[in-house]
Amino acid sequence: MEIRYKYRFTIMSKRSKDMALRNFNKGMSLLYDGQQEDALECLMKAETDARGTGSPDLLVNVLQAIGGIMESDGRIGKAIDMYAEASELLEDMAGSDPSFAEHKALAMNKTASLLSEQGDIHKAIPFFEKAVVSYDKLLAKEPKNDVYCSSAASAMNDLATILADEGHNDKAKEMFEKALKLSGKMVVLDPLNRENSAKALTIQANLANLLYEMGLMQNARLNLEHAFDGYSGLMKDDPSNSILHEQSLELLEKLVNALMAIGEYDPAKERIYELVELLPRATNNDPSFSRKVSDIFMGLAELASRRADENMLDDTRSIYETSIIVILKLLGEEPNNSIYLDIFRNILLDMENLLVMDSPESEKEADHNVLISMYEKLSRMVPADLSYRTKIATLYDDKGRFLMKAGRTDEARQSYNMSLGIRDELIKAGESPLLHEFGIASIKNNLGTLLAQEGYFGDAKTMFEESLEGYMGLFDRIPDDPAYEYGAALTLNNLAKLLADMERHEDAKRIYESALEIYAGLLKSEPEKVGYKKHASRTLDNLASLLGKMGREEDSLRMHESARELLEDI
């Protein structure tokens, strides 16, 4: 009985295998003829028969054939089931027979790709990993096999992409680098194959983007350059390809950011210019182009601001300098481009923030000089806009004040005189005369202080009187503006101090008292104004000192006490 049973089983297995093979061959023939449904029916019969044959190689072929039909018919879930089962069978088969290693790698990669496309990435990962291991073994035996190189590079790239999306950046980086090395070998083995070059370029771009996201800017920079240069070459052959264009723009924008982040400002200048030139636009006034260009420079301004917050002011300056050089180059080509002019103005406004943060004299002076020079360029570009001349005058005022505090009196005087000349010119042109008259009154007060410090008392007195005349003339015309009274009070204090030094004590006392009258009125309207309190206190102290010299000790002590009480309220 036992012998007959074995014999019967052997006959049945052989018959099943024959039936499975017959249906498989028939099914494949129908499939080649385009009769997909009939082919599927035959292959399903072959699958049933093949399962009882003990011939896994036949079952694998049947499952993969069915999987192919299911995939082409849109039944992806069923196709995955077929490919996955074939993969498992091939894994066992390859373990005992290495000749199945290639089939295993292909099946694993196919299953993983479909799972990935369906969004089931967690199930896809182990299939990709097994495919990569299989290709590693194949390449160890045939390192110059271009088919293995290509398939392995694809599997590694797909796996690395998933790992990166899942946040496994270090593993993804390692896998992308491995894929890139293989893709390079692939190009060497078959340099005329454009698909190989395209695949290598895709992997390079993926690695570059990952390195950029990881903040590894030095490595990102190198890979972004290679990837962008590669895409640029492809665009020359296919200039109308919008996908290539968008990919190139994305890579170049990241390259610019990477260069700026690592302080490579000189190469960044050319890349920023190249980026602007690469942006598509219909006309100079294209709003889409305007927005994109503005975004580029806004990003640079944000980087400069971050560097300033980190107290890296040299880097901040370099970023502004880079931005200015590029925008001036663009304006040189299109001097009437309103977009570029707006960006130029905004860069200068951002750069003015440095003036507040500067501490060393050399840096403060250099930043003033750069801004004055840039506003002069802007003024020449748009001569009808006199606000730029106003800005230049204001910068000369600021420069004069800091030079004055630094004890550089000759240079401070030169700066103030430059401002006076510009303001006179603007008043004659009818440009904001009140503003410039106010500026002139303030400058003359500062020049009077400089002259007094140098011992030119007569000239200093004349300058203070002219300043006072300017403030009071403004106040007569616009009595509601406290700035004019405040300026007059400051000048009166300085004039009184000068007269005290000239031993004209009674005149000095009278003028100090006039200044205090003004401060009293100002504090009545704005009692919490700190500036008023501080300068009123200073004037009280000055008057107290004068009264002491005049022998009026009791009055002097009373004035000092009033000054102290005023400061206590701050």
C-alpha positions in Angstrom: 0.0 0.0 0.0 2.7 2.3 0.9 4.6 1.7 -2.3 1.5 2.2 -4.4 0.8 5.4 -2.6 4.2 6.9 -3.3 4.0 5.8 -6.9 0.5 7.3 -7.3 1.7 10.6 -5.7 4.6 10.8 -8.1 2.3 10.2 -11.1 -0.1 12.9 -9.8 2.7 15.4 -9.2 4.1 14.9 -12.7 0.6 15.2 -14.2 0.0 18.5 -12.2 3.3 19.9 -13.3 2.6 19.0 -17.0 -0.8 20.7 -16.7 0.6 23.7 -15.0 3.4 24.0 -17.6 0.9 23.6 -20.4 -1.5 26.3 -19.0 1.5 28.6 -18.3 2.8 28.3 -21.9 -0.7 28.8 -23.3 -1.4 31.7 -21.0 1.9 33.4 -22.0 1.2 32.9 -25.7 -2.3 34.5 -25.3 -0.7 37.3 -23.4 1.8 38.0 -26.1 -1.2 38.1 -28.6 -2.9 40.7 -26.5 -5.6 38.4 -25.2 -5.1 39.4 -21.6 -8.3 38.1 -20.0 -8.0 34.6 -21.6 -4.3 34.6 -20.6 -5.2 35.4 -17.0 -7.7 32.5 -17.0 -5.0 30.1 -18.2 -2.4 31.4 -15.7 -4.8 31.1 -12.8 -5.3 27.4 -13.7 -1.5 27.1 -14.0 -1.2 28.6 -10.5 -3.6 26.0 -9.0 -1.7 23.1 -10.6 1.7 24.5 -9.9 1.0 24.7 -6.1 0.8 20.9 -6.0 3.9 20.1 -8.1 6.7 20.8 -5.7 8.3 23.1 -8.4 8.7 26.5 -6.9 10.5 27.9 -9.9 7.4 27.2 -12.0 5.1 28.7 -9.4 7.3 31.8 -9.3 7.0 32.3 -13.0 3.3 31.9 -12.9 2.9 34.3 -10.0 5.0 37.0 -11.6 3.0 36.6 -14.9 -0.3 37.0 -13.0 1.1 39.9 -11.1 2.1 41.6 -14.3 -1.5 41.3 -15.7 -3.0 42.5 -12.4 -0.7 45.5 -12.3 -1.4 46.5 -15.9 -5.1 46.1 -15.2 -4.9 48.4 -12.2 -5.5 45.7 -9.6 -2.4 46.8 -7.6 -3.3 45.1 -4.3 -3.6 41.7 -6.1 -0.5 42.3 -8.0 1.4 43.0 -4.8 0.2 39.8 -3.3 1.5 37.9 -6.3 4.9 39.6 -6.4 5.3 39.3 -2.6 4.7 35.5 -2.7 7.1 35.1 -5.6 9.6 37.1 -3.7 9.3 34.9 -0.6 9.7 31.8 -2.8 12.7 33.2 -4.5 14.3 34.1 -1.2 14.2 30.4 -0.2 15.4 29.3 -3.6 18.3 31.8 -3.7 19.4 30.6 -0.3 20.1 27.1 -1.7 20.8 28.1 -5.3 22.7 31.4 -5.9 21.6 31.4 -9.6 18.2 32.7 -8.4 19.8 35.8 -6.7 19.1 38.1 -9.7 15.4 36.9 -9.9 15.1 37.5 -6.1 16.5 41.0 -6.4 14.1 41.9 -9.2 11.1 40.5 -7.5 11.9 42.2 -4.2 12.5 45.5 -5.9 9.2 45.2 -7.9 7.2 44.4 -4.7 8.8 47.2 -2.8 8.1 49.7 -5.6 4.5 48.9 -5.8 4.1 49.0 -2.0 5.8 52.4 -2.0 3.5 53.7 -4.8 0.5 52.5 -2.7 1.8 54.5 0.2 2.5 51.4 2.3 6.1 52.4 2.9 6.6 50.5 6.1 6.0 47.2 4.3 8.1 48.4 1.4 11.2 49.0 3.4 12.2 45.3 4.1 11.6 44.4 0.5 13.9 47.2 -0.7 16.5 46.2 1.9 16.5 42.6 0.7 16.7 43.8 -2.9 19.8 45.9 -2.0 21.4 43.0 -0.2 20.9 40.8 -3.2 22.3 43.3 -5.6 25.3 43.7 -3.3 26.0 40.0 -3.6 25.5 40.1 -7.4 27.9 43.1 -7.8 30.5 41.4 -5.6 30.7 38.7 -8.3 30.2 40.9 -11.3 31.2 44.5 -10.3 31.1 45.7 -13.9 27.7 44.4 -14.8 25.9 47.6 -15.9 22.4 46.0 -15.5 23.1 45.2 -11.9 24.6 48.7 -11.3 21.5 50.3 -12.7 19.0 48.2 -10.8 20.9 48.4 -7.6 21.2 52.2 -7.8 17.5 52.5 -8.4 16.6 50.3 -5.4 19.1 52.2 -3.2 17.7 55.6 -4.3 14.1 54.5 -3.6 15.0 53.1 -0.2 17.0 56.2 0.7 14.1 58.4 -0.3 11.7 56.5 2.0 14.2 56.6 4.9 14.6 60.3 4.4 10.9 60.9 4.4 10.7 58.8 7.7 13.3 61.0 9.3 16.1 58.4 9.2 18.5 60.9 7.7 21.8 59.3 8.6 20.7 55.9 7.0 19.3 57.8 4.0 22.5 59.7 3.5 24.6 56.5 3.6 22.2 54.9 1.1 22.1 57.9 -1.3 25.9 58.0 -1.2 26.1 54.3 -2.0 23.6 54.8 -4.9 25.5 57.8 -6.2 28.8 55.8 -6.3 27.1 53.0 -8.2 25.5 55.4 -10.6 28.8 57.0 -11.3 30.2 53.5 -12.2 27.1 53.0 -14.3 27.9 56.1 -16.4 31.5 55.0 -16.8 30.4 51.5 -18.0 27.9 52.9 -20.5 28.7 56.6 -21.1 26.4 57.0 -24.1 23.3 55.8 -22.2 21.3 59.0 -21.4 19.1 57.1 -18.9 22.2 56.3 -16.8 23.2 59.9 -16.7 19.7 61.0 -15.8 19.5 58.5 -13.0 22.8 59.5 -11.6 21.7 63.1 -11.7 18.5 62.3 -9.9 20.4 60.5 -7.1 22.9 63.4 -6.9 20.0 65.9 -6.5 18.3 63.7 -3.9 21.5 63.5 -1.9 22.0 67.3 -2.2 18.5 68.0 -1.0 18.9 65.7 2.0 22.3 67.2 3.0 20.7 70.7 2.7 17.8 69.7 5.0 20.3 68.1 7.5 22.1 71.5 7.6 25.3 69.9 6.3 25.9 73.0 4.1 29.5 72.4 3.1 28.7 68.9 1.7 25.3 70.2 0.4 27.1 72.9 -1.5 29.3 70.5 -3.5 26.4 68.2 -4.3 24.1 71.0 -5.2 26.7 72.4 -7.6 27.1 69.1 -9.4 23.4 68.5 -9.6 22.6 72.0 -10.8 25.4 72.0 -13.4 24.0 68.6 -14.6 20.5 69.9 -14.9 21.8 73.0 -16.7 23.4 70.8 -19.3 20.2 68.9 -19.8 18.3 72.2 -20.2 20.6 73.3 -23.0 19.4 70.2 -25.0 15.8 70.6 -23.9 15.2 74.3 -23.1 11.4 74.0 -23.1 11.3 71.3 -20.5 9.4 73.0 -17.6 10.1 70.2 -15.1 13.9 70.5 -15.7 13.5 74.2 -15.3 11.7 74.0 -12.0 14.2 71.4 -10.7 17.1 73.6 -11.7 15.6 76.6 -9.9 15.0 74.7 -6.7 18.6 73.4 -6.7 20.1 76.8 -7.5 18.1 78.5 -4.8 19.3 76.0 -2.2 22.9 76.4 -3.6 22.7 80.1 -3.0 21.5 79.6 0.6 24.2 77.0 1.2 26.9 79.4 -0.1 25.6 82.2 2.0 25.3 80.0 5.1 29.0 78.9 4.9 30.2 82.4 4.1 31.2 81.8 0.5 30.0 85.3 -0.5 31.9 85.8 -3.7 30.6 82.6 -5.5 27.2 83.4 -4.0 27.0 86.7 -5.9 27.3 85.0 -9.3 24.8 82.3 -8.3 22.2 84.8 -7.1 22.6 86.7 -10.4 22.2 83.4 -12.2 19.1 82.5 -10.2 17.4 85.8 -11.0 18.2 85.4 -14.7 16.8 81.9 -14.6 13.4 83.0 -13.2 10.8 82.9 -15.9 9.0 86.2 -16.7 6.7 87.6 -19.4 7.6 91.2 -19.0 9.6 93.5 -16.6 6.4 94.1 -14.7 5.4 90.5 -14.4 4.0 90.2 -10.8 5.0 86.6 -10.5 8.6 87.5 -11.4 8.5 90.4 -9.0 7.4 88.2 -6.2 10.0 85.5 -6.8 12.9 88.0 -7.1 11.7 89.8 -3.9 11.5 86.4 -2.1 15.2 85.8 -3.0 16.4 89.0 -1.5 14.0 88.8 1.4 15.6 85.4 2.2 19.0 87.1 2.2 17.7 89.9 4.4 16.4 87.3 6.9 19.7 85.6 6.9 21.5 88.9 7.6 19.0 89.6 10.4 19.7 86.2 12.0 23.5 86.9 11.8 22.9 90.3 13.4 20.9 88.7 16.2 23.9 86.3 16.7 26.2 89.4 16.9 28.0 88.2 13.7 28.0 91.7 12.2 30.9 91.0 9.8 28.7 88.3 8.2 25.7 90.6 8.2 27.7 93.2 6.3 29.0 90.6 3.8 25.4 89.4 3.1 24.3 93.0 2.5 27.3 93.7 0.4 26.6 90.6 -1.7 23.0 91.6 -2.1 23.9 95.1 -3.2 26.5 94.0 -5.7 24.0 91.7 -7.4 21.2 94.2 -7.5 23.5 96.9 -8.9 24.5 94.5 -11.6 20.9 93.8 -12.4 20.1 97.6 -12.4 23.1 98.1 -14.7 21.3 96.0 -17.3 17.8 97.4 -16.6 18.2 100.8 -14.9 14.5 101.5 -15.0 13.3 98.2 -13.5 11.0 99.2 -10.7 11.3 95.8 -9.1 15.1 96.0 -8.7 14.8 99.6 -7.5 12.4 98.6 -4.8 14.7 95.8 -3.7 17.7 98.1 -3.7 15.8 100.6 -1.4 14.8 97.8 0.9 18.4 96.5 1.2 19.6 99.9 2.2 16.8 100.3 4.8 17.8 96.9 6.3 21.4 97.9 6.3 20.7 101.1 8.3 19.9 98.8 11.3 23.6 98.1 11.5 24.3 101.8 12.4 22.5 101.2 15.7 24.4 98.0 16.5 27.9 99.2 15.4 30.4 99.8 18.2 33.9 100.2 16.9 34.4 103.6 15.2 35.9 102.0 12.1 32.8 99.9 11.5 30.3 102.7 12.2 32.2 105.0 9.8 32.5 102.3 7.1 28.8 101.6 7.3 27.9 105.3 7.1 30.2 105.7 4.0 28.7 102.6 2.3 25.1 103.8 2.8 25.9 107.4 1.7 27.6 106.0 -1.4 24.6 103.7 -2.2 22.0 106.4 -1.7 24.0 108.7 -4.0 23.9 105.9 -6.6 20.1 105.6 -6.1 19.8 109.4 -6.3 21.5 109.4 -9.7 19.3 106.6 -10.9 16.1 108.4 -9.9 17.1 112.1 -9.8 13.5 113.2 -9.6 13.1 111.5 -6.2 14.7 114.0 -3.8 14.0 111.8 -0.7 17.3 110.1 -1.4 19.1 113.4 -1.0 17.3 113.8 2.3 18.5 110.4 3.3 22.1 111.3 2.4 21.8 114.5 4.5 20.5 112.6 7.5 23.3 110.1 7.2 25.9 112.9 7.2 24.2 114.3 10.3 24.5 110.9 12.0 28.1 110.5 10.9 28.9 113.9 12.2 27.5 113.1 15.6 29.4 109.9 16.1 32.7 111.6 14.8 32.0 114.4 17.2 31.7 112.0 20.2 34.8 110.3 19.1 36.7 113.6 19.3 37.4 113.7 15.5 36.3 117.3 15.2 37.6 118.2 11.8 36.0 115.2 10.2 32.7 115.8 12.1 32.7 119.4 10.8 33.2 118.2 7.2 30.3 115.8 7.6 28.0 118.5 9.1 29.0 120.9 6.3 28.1 118.3 3.6 24.7 117.9 5.2 24.2 121.7 5.3 25.0 122.0 1.6 22.5 119.3 0.7 19.8 120.7 2.9 20.2 124.2 1.5 19.9 122.8 -2.0 16.7 120.9 -1.1 15.1 123.9 0.5 15.7 125.9 -2.7 14.1 123.0 -4.6 11.1 123.2 -2.3 11.6 119.7 -0.9 10.3 119.5 2.7 11.6 122.9 3.7 10.5 122.6 7.4 12.3 119.3 7.8 15.5 120.7 6.4 15.3 124.0 8.3 15.0 121.9 11.4 18.0 119.8 10.4 20.0 123.0 9.7 19.2 124.4 13.2 20.3 121.1 14.8 23.5 121.0 12.8 24.4 124.6 13.7 23.9 123.7 17.4 26.4 120.9 17.0 28.8 123.0 15.1 28.6 125.6 17.8 29.5 122.9 20.3 32.5 121.9 18.2 33.7 125.5 17.9 33.3 126.1 21.6 35.4 122.9 22.4 38.2 124.2 20.1 38.1 127.6 21.8 36.5 129.7 19.0 34.1 131.3 21.3 33.0 134.1 19.1 32.3 131.8 16.1 30.6 129.3 18.5 28.3 132.1 19.8 27.3 133.1 16.3 26.5 129.5 15.4 24.4 129.0 18.5 22.5 132.2 17.8 21.8 131.1 14.2 20.6 127.7 15.5 18.3 129.4 18.0 17.0 131.8 15.3 16.2 128.7 13.1 14.3 126.9 15.9 12.3 130.0 16.9 11.4 130.8 13.3 10.0 127.3 13.0 8.1 127.6 16.2 6.6 130.9 15.1 5.2 129.1 12.0 4.1 125.9 13.7 3.7 126.5 17.4 2.1 123.1 18.0 5.2 121.1 17.3 7.2 120.6 20.6 10.3 119.5 18.7 11.1 123.1 17.8 10.9 124.3 21.5 12.9 121.3 22.6 15.7 122.1 20.1 15.6 125.7 21.2 16.0 124.7 24.8 19.0 122.5 24.0 20.6 125.3 22.1 19.9 127.9 24.9 21.6 125.5 27.4 24.7 125.3 25.1 24.8 129.1 24.5 24.5 129.8 28.2 27.3 127.4 29.0 29.5 129.2 26.4 28.7 132.6 27.9 29.5 131.2 31.4 32.9 130.1 30.1 33.3 133.6 28.7 32.7 135.0 32.2 29.4 136.6 31.1 27.6 135.2 34.1 24.5 137.4 34.2 23.8 136.7 30.5 24.4 133.0 31.0 22.0 133.0 34.0 19.3 134.7 32.0 19.6 132.2 29.1 19.6 129.2 31.4 16.4 130.5 32.9 14.9 130.9 29.4 15.8 127.3 28.7 14.2 126.1 31.9 11.0 128.0 31.1 10.7 126.1 27.9 11.4 122.8 29.7 8.7 123.6 32.2 6.1 124.1 29.4 7.2 120.9 27.7 6.9 118.9 30.9 3.5 120.3 31.6 2.2 118.9 28.4 4.2 115.7 28.6 5.1 115.1 32.3 6.5 111.6 31.7 8.8 112.4 28.8 12.2 111.1 29.9 14.2 113.2 27.4 12.7 116.4 28.7 13.5 115.5 32.3 17.1 114.5 31.6 17.9 117.7 29.7 16.0 119.9 32.1 18.0 118.3 34.9 21.3 119.0 33.1 20.3 122.6 32.6 19.4 122.9 36.3 22.8 121.5 37.2 24.6 123.9 34.8 22.7 126.8 36.4 23.5 125.5 39.9 27.2 125.5 39.0 27.0 129.0 37.6 25.3 130.3 40.7 28.0 128.7 42.8 30.6 130.6 40.8 28.6 133.8 41.4 28.7 133.2 45.2 25.1 132.3 45.5 25.6 129.0 47.4 22.1 128.7 48.7 20.5 129.1 45.3 23.1 126.7 43.9 22.2 124.0 46.4 18.5 124.5 45.7 19.1 124.1 41.9 21.2 120.9 42.4 18.4 119.4 44.6 15.8 120.3 41.9 17.9 118.5 39.3 18.2 115.4 41.5 14.5 115.3 42.3 13.7 115.5 38.5 15.9 112.5 37.8 14.4 110.5 40.6 11.1 110.5 38.8 12.6 108.7 35.8 
